[in-house]
Amino acid sequence: MERRLLKTFIGIGMVGMGLVQASLFAVQSEWIPTGLGILFSLLGIIYLWAEIYSPAQ
């Protein structure tokens, strides 16, 4: 249970950090870092799906 909770926090942190990066750089019209922030958020979502919500678990 503790390991699953840790993986959940890691995935949520990845998504949150990516969204913060994307929003802060989008305000400044910096599109490459904005895209990288969105990519990081998507990787966090994929990580959550693969490690936490996958039917194989």
Secondary structure, DSSP 8 states (H G I E B T S, - for coil): -HHHHHHHHHHHHHHHHHHHHHHHHHHTT-HHHHHHHHHHHHHHHHHHHHHTS-TT-
